[in-house]
Amino acid sequence: MLFYRKITFLIVCLLLLSTSVLPAAVVQEDNNEQIEQLLEESQALAYDNFSAALLKLQEAYDLSKKVEDNLLTAEVLYTSGWVYYVKGKYQESLIHFNEGLSLFKQQDAQKGVAKSLIGTGLVIQAIDRHKEAIALFERVLGIYTTIKMPERKAPTYINLAISYIELKNYTKAQEALNLAFDLANQYDLEQIKHHYHNKAGEVAFQTGQYQVAVKHHLAVLEHAIEPNDWEKSYAHAGLAQAYLKLNAISKAEFHGLEALAFAEGSESLWELERNTAILAAVYAAKGASGDAYKQLKESQKYRDSLYDLKTLQLVNILQLEEKENENKRLTSEVALKESELQVTRWQLVGLVILALLLLFILFLLWKNNRQKEIFAKELAQKNKTIEHNQQLILKRNIALNKINANKDKFFAIISHDLRAPMLSIKQMLDLVEQGVLDIADSKNLEHELKMQVEKTLVMIDNLLNWSQSQLDGVLVKPIAIDLPKTVAEIIEIHQVSADFKNIAIIHKAVAEIPLIRVDSGHLSVILHNLISNAIKFTYEGKKIFIEYRITPNKVNLHIRDQGMGIAQDKLEPLKQTQEQILSSIGTAMETGTGLGLMLVKQFLKLNDAQLDVQSTPGEGSEFILSFNMANR
């Protein structure tokens, strides 16, 4: 009887346990499916509705934290990195890939570790740090070997080949591509075959095997499985450049136009820059100089945008890496301090126990009081030492920040002021190289090129002399300067850029303008930035007006453009803040970093000058500079 009671009791307990565990398991499974659904929806929205994709990711992240599943959270972070990567937001992408990588490592999920490393490698690859990207991809191949997932090596070999191509190591690139192709055949990975033929075609073209390149790119377009638009664009572009080398101009033009059409659909700056450059070469070979010039101009626009975007992303990535290294250093220091503190605690406990065992209670109390006094004095002394060291570190950090700030301003000034004239020279040389100009135009261009080089050399000498005087910090050496003369010299430097957009610069210099008192190097930076910005934001075929007005003790310089104008919500921050403001895109898709205007405002302040900005959106902007007269 007792045995049956025990059996009955056991059955009841099992039933109660099952009724409590099964619903929990069902709830967990439902949560997993919901998170996976949210991640799939965010990936689908990444291309067309980025904001909606982020909302899906946030919902998935909150749910993963609610169920306290670190693997699910890691999957959400990885997908977030992928979504940001698709939109070209590499800093945010790298942050999420690294956070996902950390959680995957904690859970010893090697498959997740591998794909997080691939994401990190793609970000590093996107900013042209190919040797670092190759090292990451090699680690991924090792992980896939360990966990026995050879089919996942195929896309990794493709990524390796891309970096080797960029490094011009075509032998290594072809070896990686062959390994990817073998895996694609073994596991029926049709999309990998598209990648293989396009990249193998690029290797063949770079090594002078133009017929082989044609064969590979045609294999993509004729494949039984239709490639995506990006692969089609790449294949048509490869065919265009190969046929051009083979002197099949008609075929080259057809495939070049097809490549450009697919690139415009994907809005990929890299593809647009490459395809317009190929078309420019095709039209030049065909003798269609007008079409060649048009495509060359478009290619230069996309190239400038890519350069500015990649530079900005690289700066963001470097800043992120610097912060991560600093966090690691601080974490190590904290761990070391905690370890030392733990050792000190155990030592103190040992001393107390030893004192309790050896000394009488009264002697022990006296001893403890004595030890407390000594400890207090030592602690006070250590606190003084720590405080002194902290003050010393703070002073060094302030000095280092000042040095870094001066260095950054130095490089910003040099690069910003040199870019415009050097770009003009490059544009002229591109036209000469393409052979699209007649004899008269070539002579005029040679004369303009010589004048541009001479003016640029003068500007370089001025910048170097100014920068030498700034090595010990931002110094101000005001002198009496003829403002109209200086403005005219700066206009000449930027005249080619203005002519390139068919912009007329109307310089109304009134006779007997008083001399102004200002640092000559600072004035050069101010005028270069404002005139280049006026050209950047003025519509093609419009005008820029530069004139002067005299008030008591002041000379006012007015620079008015017929451009895009500035919205009211951006105008006040532009006037007031001394910090960097993200630059808008120009009328010909020119981009910038916002450093130039920041330097203008800082240098005006250092020279006791003022800036006022008036603007009407759609009609243009007017920048008004007020300088002190030299005789004031």
C-alpha positions in Angstrom: 0.0 0.0 0.0 2.8 2.4 0.9 4.5 1.6 -2.4 1.5 2.6 -4.4 1.2 5.8 -2.4 4.8 6.7 -3.4 4.1 5.9 -7.0 1.0 8.1 -7.0 2.9 10.9 -5.3 5.7 10.7 -7.9 3.2 10.8 -10.8 1.4 13.9 -9.4 4.8 15.7 -9.0 5.7 14.9 -12.6 2.4 16.2 -13.8 2.8 19.4 -11.9 6.3 19.9 -13.1 5.3 19.3 -16.8 2.4 21.8 -16.5 4.9 24.5 -15.3 7.8 23.7 -17.6 6.0 23.1 -20.9 4.3 26.5 -21.1 7.7 28.2 -20.4 9.3 26.2 -23.2 6.4 27.1 -25.6 6.8 30.8 -24.6 10.6 30.6 -25.2 10.1 29.1 -28.6 7.5 31.8 -29.6 10.0 34.5 -28.5 12.7 32.9 -30.6 10.5 32.8 -33.7 9.4 36.4 -33.1 12.9 37.7 -32.9 14.0 35.7 -36.0 11.0 37.2 -37.9 12.0 40.8 -36.7 15.5 40.2 -37.9 14.4 39.0 -41.3 12.1 42.0 -41.7 14.9 44.4 -40.7 17.2 42.9 -43.4 14.5 43.3 -46.0 13.9 46.9 -45.1 17.6 47.8 -44.9 17.8 48.9 -48.5 14.5 50.9 -48.9 13.4 52.0 -45.4 16.4 52.3 -43.1 14.5 54.0 -40.2 11.9 51.2 -40.2 14.7 48.6 -40.2 16.2 50.2 -37.1 12.8 50.1 -35.3 12.6 46.4 -36.0 16.1 45.8 -34.7 15.3 47.8 -31.5 12.2 45.7 -30.9 14.2 42.5 -31.4 16.9 43.7 -29.1 14.4 44.6 -26.3 12.8 41.2 -26.6 16.1 39.3 -26.5 17.1 41.2 -23.3 13.6 40.4 -21.8 14.1 36.6 -22.3 17.7 36.9 -21.1 19.1 35.0 -24.0 22.7 36.2 -24.8 22.8 34.2 -28.1 19.7 35.9 -29.4 21.1 39.3 -28.3 24.3 38.5 -30.2 22.3 37.6 -33.3 20.4 41.0 -33.0 23.7 42.9 -32.7 25.2 41.1 -35.7 22.2 41.8 -37.8 22.3 45.5 -36.7 26.0 45.6 -37.9 24.9 44.2 -41.3 22.1 46.7 -41.7 24.4 49.7 -40.9 27.0 48.2 -43.2 24.5 48.1 -46.1 23.8 51.9 -45.6 27.6 52.7 -45.5 27.5 53.7 -41.8 30.7 51.9 -41.0 31.4 53.3 -37.5 28.0 52.1 -36.2 28.4 48.9 -38.1 31.8 48.1 -36.5 30.4 48.9 -33.0 27.6 46.4 -33.4 29.8 43.7 -35.0 32.2 44.0 -32.1 29.5 43.8 -29.5 28.0 40.7 -31.1 31.5 39.2 -31.4 32.0 39.6 -27.6 28.7 37.9 -26.8 29.3 35.0 -29.2 32.7 34.5 -27.6 31.2 34.4 -24.2 28.8 31.7 -25.4 31.6 29.9 -27.3 29.4 30.1 -30.4 32.1 29.7 -33.1 29.7 30.1 -36.0 28.6 33.4 -34.7 32.2 34.4 -34.0 33.1 33.7 -37.6 30.3 35.7 -39.2 31.0 38.7 -36.8 34.7 38.6 -37.9 33.5 38.6 -41.5 31.4 41.7 -40.8 34.3 43.4 -39.2 36.6 42.5 -42.1 34.1 43.9 -44.6 34.0 47.2 -42.8 37.8 47.3 -42.6 38.0 46.4 -46.3 35.5 49.2 -47.2 38.0 51.8 -45.9 41.0 50.2 -47.8 42.7 48.6 -44.9 43.1 45.4 -46.9 46.0 43.8 -45.0 44.0 43.9 -41.7 40.9 42.6 -43.6 43.0 39.7 -45.0 44.1 38.7 -41.5 40.5 38.6 -40.3 39.3 36.5 -43.2 42.2 34.1 -42.6 41.0 33.7 -39.0 37.5 33.0 -40.3 38.8 30.2 -42.6 40.5 28.6 -39.6 37.2 28.7 -37.6 35.2 27.1 -40.4 37.9 24.3 -40.7 37.6 23.7 -36.9 33.8 23.5 -36.8 33.8 21.5 -40.1 31.7 23.9 -42.3 33.7 24.0 -45.6 30.8 25.4 -47.6 30.9 28.6 -45.7 34.5 29.2 -46.8 33.4 30.0 -50.3 32.3 33.7 -49.7 35.3 34.2 -47.4 37.6 33.2 -50.2 35.8 35.7 -52.5 36.4 38.5 -49.9 40.1 37.5 -49.6 40.4 37.8 -53.4 38.8 41.3 -53.4 41.5 42.5 -51.0 44.3 40.8 -52.9 43.1 42.5 -56.1 43.1 45.9 -54.4 46.7 45.1 -53.2 47.5 44.1 -56.9 48.6 40.6 -55.7 46.8 38.9 -58.6 48.5 35.5 -58.1 47.0 35.3 -54.5 43.7 36.6 -55.7 43.4 33.9 -58.4 44.3 31.2 -55.9 41.6 32.3 -53.5 39.1 32.6 -56.4 39.9 29.0 -57.6 39.3 27.7 -54.1 35.9 29.5 -53.9 34.9 28.1 -57.3 35.8 24.5 -56.3 33.5 24.9 -53.2 30.8 26.4 -55.3 30.8 23.4 -57.7 30.9 21.0 -54.8 28.0 22.5 -52.8 26.0 24.1 -55.8 26.6 27.7 -54.6 25.4 29.5 -57.8 25.8 33.0 -56.5 29.4 32.3 -55.6 29.9 31.4 -59.2 28.7 34.8 -60.2 31.2 36.4 -57.8 34.0 34.1 -59.1 33.6 34.9 -62.8 33.4 38.7 -62.2 36.5 38.8 -60.0 38.4 36.3 -62.2 37.5 38.5 -65.1 39.0 41.5 -63.3 42.2 39.6 -62.5 42.5 38.6 -66.2 42.0 42.2 -67.3 44.6 43.5 -64.9 47.1 40.9 -66.1 46.4 41.7 -69.8 44.4 38.6 -70.7 41.5 40.5 -72.3 39.9 37.6 -74.1 39.9 35.6 -70.9 38.2 38.6 -69.1 35.5 38.6 -71.8 34.9 34.9 -71.3 34.5 35.3 -67.5 32.1 38.3 -67.6 29.9 36.7 -70.3 29.7 33.6 -68.1 27.9 35.8 -65.4 25.4 37.2 -67.8 24.7 33.9 -69.5 24.4 31.9 -66.3 21.3 29.7 -65.8 20.6 31.5 -62.5 20.1 35.2 -63.1 22.6 37.3 -61.3 21.6 40.4 -59.2 21.8 43.9 -60.6 25.1 44.6 -58.9 26.7 41.5 -60.5 25.2 42.6 -63.9 26.7 46.1 -63.6 30.1 44.6 -62.7 30.0 42.1 -65.6 28.9 44.8 -68.2 31.6 47.2 -66.9 34.3 44.4 -67.2 33.2 43.6 -70.7 33.3 47.3 -71.7 36.9 47.8 -70.5 38.0 44.5 -72.0 36.4 45.2 -75.4 38.0 48.7 -75.4 41.4 47.1 -75.0 40.5 44.7 -77.9 39.5 47.8 -80.0 35.8 46.6 -80.3 34.5 50.1 -79.7 30.8 49.4 -80.4 30.7 46.5 -78.0 32.5 48.5 -75.4 30.0 51.3 -75.7 27.0 49.0 -75.5 28.2 47.2 -72.4 29.4 50.5 -70.8 25.9 52.0 -71.1 24.3 48.8 -69.7 26.7 48.9 -66.8 25.9 52.6 -66.1 22.1 51.8 -66.2 22.4 49.1 -63.6 24.7 51.3 -61.4 22.2 54.1 -61.5 19.6 51.7 -60.3 21.7 50.6 -57.3 22.9 54.2 -56.5 26.4 52.8 -55.8 28.9 55.6 -55.9 31.8 53.2 -56.5 30.0 51.6 -59.5 29.0 55.0 -60.8 32.5 56.4 -60.6 34.0 53.3 -62.3 31.4 53.0 -65.1 31.4 56.7 -66.0 35.3 56.6 -66.2 35.1 53.5 -68.5 32.5 55.3 -70.7 34.6 58.4 -70.9 37.5 56.3 -72.2 35.2 54.6 -74.7 33.9 57.9 -76.1 37.4 59.3 -76.3 38.5 56.3 -78.3 35.4 56.7 -80.5 36.2 60.4 -81.1 33.1 61.7 -79.3 34.9 64.4 -77.3 31.7 66.0 -76.0 30.3 62.7 -74.6 33.8 61.8 -73.2 34.0 65.1 -71.4 30.5 64.7 -70.0 31.3 61.2 -68.6 34.7 62.4 -67.4 33.1 65.2 -65.5 30.5 62.8 -63.9 33.3 60.4 -62.9 35.3 63.1 -61.2 32.2 64.1 -59.3 31.6 60.6 -58.0 35.4 60.2 -57.3 35.4 63.3 -55.1 32.3 62.1 -53.3 33.8 58.7 -52.7 37.1 60.2 -51.4 35.3 62.6 -49.0 33.0 59.8 -47.7 35.8 57.3 -47.3 38.0 59.9 -45.5 35.1 60.8 -43.1 34.4 57.1 -42.4 38.1 56.4 -41.8 38.3 59.3 -39.3 35.3 57.9 -37.5 36.7 54.3 -37.5 40.1 55.6 -36.1 38.3 57.5 -33.4 36.3 54.4 -32.5 39.4 52.3 -32.3 41.2 54.9 -30.2 38.2 54.9 -27.7 38.2 51.1 -27.6 41.9 50.9 -26.9 41.5 53.5 -24.1 38.6 51.5 -22.6 40.7 48.3 -22.7 43.6 50.1 -21.0 41.3 51.5 -18.3 39.7 48.1 -17.8 43.1 46.5 -17.3 44.1 49.2 -14.8 40.9 48.7 -12.8 41.4 44.9 -12.8 44.9 45.3 -11.5 43.8 47.7 -8.8 41.1 45.4 -7.7 43.6 42.5 -7.6 46.0 44.6 -5.5 43.1 45.6 -3.2 42.0 42.0 -2.8 45.6 41.0 -1.8 45.7 43.9 0.6 42.5 42.7 2.2 43.7 39.2 2.7 46.9 40.5 4.2 45.0 42.6 6.6 42.8 39.7 7.6 45.9 37.6 8.2 47.4 40.2 10.4 44.2 40.5 12.5 44.0 36.7 12.9 47.6 36.5 13.9 47.2 39.3 16.4 44.1 37.6 17.9 46.1 34.4 18.3 49.3 35.9 19.8 48.3 38.8 21.9 46.1 39.3 25.0 42.8 41.1 24.4 44.0 44.4 25.8 47.3 44.3 24.0 45.4 43.4 20.8 43.1 46.5 21.2 46.1 48.7 21.7 47.9 47.1 18.7 44.8 47.6 16.5 44.6 51.3 17.5 48.2 51.7 16.7 47.9 50.0 13.4 44.9 52.1 12.5 46.9 55.3 13.1 49.8 54.1 11.0 47.4 53.0 8.2 45.6 56.3 8.3 48.9 58.2 7.9 50.1 55.9 5.1 46.7 56.3 3.4 46.8 60.0 3.7 50.3 60.0 2.2 49.2 57.7 -0.6 46.2 59.9 -1.3 48.5 62.9 -1.6 50.8 61.0 -4.0 47.8 59.8 -6.0 46.4 63.3 -6.2 49.8 64.7 -7.2 50.0 62.0 -10.0 46.5 62.8 -11.1 47.3 66.5 -11.4 50.5 65.7 -13.4 48.6 63.4 -15.8 45.9 66.1 -16.2 48.5 68.7 -17.1 50.1 66.3 -19.6 46.7 65.4 -21.1 45.9 69.1 -21.6 49.3 69.7 -23.2 48.8 66.7 -25.5 45.3 67.7 -26.5 46.6 71.2 -27.3 49.4 69.7 -29.5 46.9 67.4 -31.2 44.4 70.3 -31.8 47.2 72.4 -33.4 48.3 69.4 -35.5 44.7 68.7 -36.7 44.3 72.4 -37.6 47.6 72.4 -39.4 46.7 69.4 -41.6 43.1 70.6 -42.1 44.4 74.0 -43.4 47.0 72.5 -45.7 44.7 69.8 -47.2 41.7 72.1 -47.5 43.6 75.0 -49.2 45.6 72.7 -51.5 42.7 70.6 -52.7 40.9 73.1 -54.8 43.9 74.2 -57.0 45.2 70.6 -57.2 41.8 69.4 -58.3 41.7 72.1 -61.0 45.2 71.0 -62.3 44.1 67.4 -62.3 40.9 68.2 -64.3 43.1 70.0 -66.9 45.5 67.1 -67.1 42.6 64.6 -67.5 41.4 66.5 -70.5 44.9 66.6 -72.0 45.3 62.8 -71.3 42.0 62.0 -73.0 42.9 63.9 -76.1 39.5 65.5 -76.4 40.7 69.1 -77.1 41.7 70.7 -80.4 45.0 72.6 -80.9 43.6 76.0 -79.9 42.0 74.7 -76.8 45.2 72.8 -75.9 47.3 76.0 -76.1 44.8 77.9 -74.0 44.7 75.0 -71.5 48.5 74.8 -71.4 48.7 78.5 -70.6 46.0 78.2 -67.9 47.8 75.1 -66.5 51.1 77.0 -66.3 49.4 80.0 -64.5 47.5 77.6 -62.2 50.8 75.8 -61.2 52.6 79.1 -60.6 49.8 80.4 -58.4 49.6 77.1 -56.6 53.3 77.2 -55.9 52.9 80.7 -54.4 50.1 79.6 -52.3 52.1 76.5 -51.1 55.0 78.8 -50.1 52.6 81.1 -48.2 51.0 78.1 -46.4 54.4 76.6 -45.5 55.7 79.9 -44.1 52.5 80.3 -42.2 52.5 76.8 -40.9 56.2 77.2 -39.7 55.1 80.1 -37.6 52.3 78.0 -36.0 54.4 75.1 -34.8 54.4 76.4 -31.2 50.6 77.0 -31.3 48.1 79.2 -33.1 49.8 82.6 -33.2 48.3 85.8 -34.6 50.7 88.2 -36.4 48.4 91.0 -37.9 49.8 93.3 -40.6 48.4 95.9 -42.9 47.0 94.1 -46.0 45.4 95.3 -49.3 42.1 93.3 -49.1 41.0 93.7 -52.8 44.4 92.7 -54.1 44.4 89.6 -51.9 40.8 88.7 -52.9 41.8 89.0 -56.6 44.7 86.6 -56.1 42.5 84.0 -54.4 39.9 84.3 -57.2 42.6 83.6 -59.8 43.4 80.3 -57.9 39.8 79.2 -58.0 39.0 80.5 -61.4 39.4 77.1 -63.1 36.9 75.5 -60.7 34.4 78.3 -61.4 34.9 77.9 -65.2 34.3 74.2 -64.8 30.8 75.0 -63.6 30.4 78.0 -65.9 30.1 80.4 -63.0 31.0 84.0 -63.4 32.8 85.7 -60.4 32.0 89.5 -60.4 34.6 91.3 -58.3 33.6 94.9 -57.7 36.7 96.4 -56.2 36.1 100.1 -55.2 39.0 102.5 -55.5 41.0 103.5 -52.4 39.8 100.7 -50.1 41.6 101.3 -46.7 44.1 98.7 -45.7 42.9 96.2 -43.1 44.8 94.8 -40.1 44.8 90.9 -40.1 47.1 87.9 -40.0 48.0 87.2 -43.7 48.0 83.4 -43.3 44.6 83.5 -41.5 43.2 85.8 -44.2 44.3 83.3 -46.9 42.5 80.4 -45.2 39.4 82.5 -44.7 39.1 83.7 -48.3 40.0 80.3 -49.8 37.2 78.6 -47.8 34.5 81.1 -48.5 35.2 81.5 -52.2 35.5 77.7 -52.7 32.2 77.3 -50.8 30.5 79.9 -52.9 31.6 78.0 -56.1 30.5 74.7 -54.5 27.0 75.8 -53.7 26.3 78.0 -56.7 24.3 76.5 -59.6 26.0 76.1 -62.9 25.7 79.1 -65.2 25.0 81.5 -62.3 27.1 84.3 -60.7 29.1 85.1 -57.6 29.3 88.8 -56.5 32.2 90.1 -54.4 32.0 93.7 -53.3 33.1 96.1 -50.5 31.5 98.6 -48.2 33.2 101.0 -45.8 31.9 101.9 -42.3 33.6 103.9 -39.6 36.8 101.9 -38.7 35.6 98.8 -40.6 36.0 97.4 -44.1 33.1 95.0 -45.0 33.6 92.3 -47.6 30.4 90.9 -49.1 30.5 87.4 -50.9 27.1 86.7 -52.4 26.3 83.6 -54.4 23.3 82.4 -56.5 23.0 79.0 -55.1 21.1 76.6 -52.8 20.8 78.9 -49.8 20.6 77.8 -46.2 17.5 76.7 -44.3 16.6 78.9 -41.3 17.0 76.0 -38.8 20.6 75.7 -39.9 21.4 79.3 -40.2 21.6 80.3 -36.5 23.8 77.3 -35.5 26.1 78.2 -38.4 26.5 81.8 -37.1 26.9 81.0 -33.4 28.8 77.7 -32.9 32.5 77.4 -33.1 32.4 73.6 -33.6 32.5 71.5 -36.8 29.2 71.4 -38.6 28.6 68.6 -41.2 28.9 70.0 -44.7 26.0 69.9 -47.1 26.3 68.4 -50.6 27.1 71.0 -53.3 25.1 71.7 -56.5 27.4 69.3 -58.5 27.3 66.7 -55.7 30.5 68.1 -54.1 31.0 67.0 -50.5 33.0 68.3 -47.6 33.7 67.7 -43.9 32.7 71.1 -42.4 36.3 71.8 -41.2 36.7 74.8 -43.5 33.9 77.0 -42.0 35.0 76.1 -38.5 38.5 77.4 -39.3 37.0 80.5 -40.9 35.1 81.4 -37.7 38.0 80.6 -35.4 40.4 82.7 -37.4 38.0 85.6 -37.7 37.7 85.6 -33.9 41.4 85.5 -33.4 41.8 88.6 -35.7 38.9 90.6 -33.9 36.8 90.3 -37.1 33.1 89.4 -37.4 31.0 87.1 -39.6 27.4 87.6 -40.6 25.4 85.2 -42.8 22.2 86.1 -44.7 20.4 83.5 -46.8 17.3 82.7 -48.8 16.7 79.0 -49.6 16.7 78.5 -53.3 18.1 82.0 -54.1 21.5 82.0 -52.5 23.6 83.1 -49.5 25.6 86.2 -48.5 28.6 86.0 -46.2 29.6 89.4 -44.7 33.1 89.8 -43.2 34.0 92.9 -41.1 37.7 93.7 -40.7 39.4 96.4 -38.6 41.1 99.2 -40.6 44.9 99.2 -40.3 45.0 102.8 -39.1 42.4 102.4 -36.3 
